[in-house]
Amino acid sequence: GFVSQHVRWNSGGFYAADFQSRIGYRFVVLYLAVSIILIPLAFFFPFLFMLSATSFVFPGLLAFTAGMLYYEDRTSFLLWFVPSMLMFMFFYSLATVLAIFKISVKWKGTVLKT
């Protein structure tokens, strides 16, 4: 259900009716997905490391700042933050790829073609 929900959300943004939303969303999610996919190649082409690093650093800084301002127990937040951020990046890349390939998802008992 969780994967289907995020594939639906990605499909909604990726195939939005208005051009500005569609192009902006595609740029952001494709940048994140490509930067994750290119991680293994960064070992052979070091300049690709910067692409992958920025996709982790900028969302990570935003999430880190929000978490440090919101949570009182900062130690437990930090222990939770790093693995969650890594899982988020890989999960969101997967949801994006599934949305791009228009994988069918189930919503409210109905199979939707995204």
Buried (B, 14 or more C-beta within 10 A) or exposed (E): EEEBEBBBEBBBBBBBEEEEBBEEBBEBBBEBBBBBEBBEEBEEEEEBBEBBBBBBEEBBEEBBEEBEEEBEEEEEBEEEBEEEBEEBBEEBBBBBBBBBEEBEBEEEEEEEEB
